[in-house]
């Protein structure tokens, strides 16, 4: 992997998106442990999308308008449901301190949030080949995919640690928590609207 690839992958991973918002909100609600498991779920979804892209299934999504739209709007509905849950400060979607969420639930939610974005395998199909010299084989493709996955996990863990380190100060301010709840709800809703507006 070249330094150019690693730098580009880092910029892509650190850009705020569904996984970043979910990891931050999980860490604020349940500390670093919750942020860790949220990061695991988001990274697993990245691996699935990477495998889909490598297998060429992204081409199927690109040519099947019906399949693409079905997956896309399932993702939109889930994001809007997340936005409503955070806004209502409800159960496992609350960013207030609460009973620890089971790791499996945090992982499943992270997978669902990210797996329902059909743009990701298409993105990988367009992104990774740019860093593959002519004549490259499967080994390099797997190496680049593994590097991107590892970068994703490390970046999400960084976000989780950042949120967890400032958690106590934020929790001490009811006003700050109220604004955070609105910001995260608005972020999930905005991501849902953005996904709904995207074309293939």
Buried (B, 14 or more C-beta within 10 A) or exposed (E): BEEEBBEBBBEBBBEEBBBBBBBBBBBBBBBBBBBBBBBBBBBBBBBBBBEBBBEEBBEEBBEBEEEBEEBBBBBBEBBBEBBBBBBEBEEBBBBEBEEEBEBEEBBBBBBBBBBBBBBBBBBBBEBBEEBBEEEEEEEBBEBBBEBBBEBBBEBBBBBBBBBBEEBEEBBEEEEEBEEBBEBBBBBBBEBBBBBBEEEE
